[in-house]
């Protein structure tokens, strides 16, 4: 066999081997992808619940920054008001200096000696010269005032830029947490996407039933209590108003950042309910922990707020008999659960 023919034969063989290897690799990769184990229904529920809870943690951390953003915005607003006021003072001194400069120019055509020699009334001129010296002093005073006013204005403008930068940093931090929240919710949807149509339909039906059951437990002002198992909550006072308002939201959906009237996150619900009683709370579970009198778990009363997590990332409203009404997490409606439904009990406060 000639050398050329041998090389051509070897090239064909190598090409065939390479093609086979590539095809085998593709099949291996495809097989690995197809072999990605699909979770069972129970596993999927557990994974989704974990991801939704992580989303709530990120959401409440983002809520906590609301107060910082508001405080920072107030600082910037105050500085901007101060800058506007100081600018008025700077402009007024500028006008004063301009008037003095014009007046000074009108009398500066010749030297003081020449003016004295040419004057028909030397005594009157000397008197005017004394006035001119006082005029020069006014100019110097006006210049000092301008320098002082301009310096204060520059300081205020520098402070404004510093506070604006701090505000943008906090906003960027909040945006990062919101993206983290959404990433967890997207991951939960991907888990559900691995299930069969039948399993997804089953989960949806269970969620709808849970929301309907919660709505069915809302107190009825016309027909009395619809659920005899509900605790005997107070019927008067601000705590009673707050509890009634919270119970009226049972079945409403969890939406991050929502504070009513038909969707809530955990701190949005408690803020809304106590707001109905005339008590203002922050839209943050961590902040709310500092907005009331601390009470021990053994002394809990309806209306008290109970907190969970370290750092705090969940809040519910105690309604008696070891139960609370709360917005648990994304995918769960406002509902009544035992206080022990949530792990990591931190403490309680009594607003108002």
Secondary structure, DSSP 8 states (H G I E B T S, - for coil): --HHHHHHHHHHHHHHHHHHHHHHHHHHHHHHHHTS----HHHHHHHHHHHHHHHHHHHHHHHHHHHHHHHHHHHHHHHHHHHHHHHHHHHHHHHHHHHHHHHHHHT-SS-HHHHHHH-S-HHHHHHHHHHHHHHHHHHHHHHHHHHHHHHHHHHHHHHHHHHHHHHHHHHHHHHHHHHHHHHHHHHHHHHHHTS-HHHHHHHHHHHHHHHHHHHHTS-BTTTB-S-TTS-----SHHHHHHHHHHHTTTT-EE-TT-BSSSEE-HHHHHHHHHHHTT----S-HHHHTTSSEEE-GGG--TT-EEEETTTT-EEEEEEETTEEEEE-STT--EEEEEGGGSSSEEEEEE--
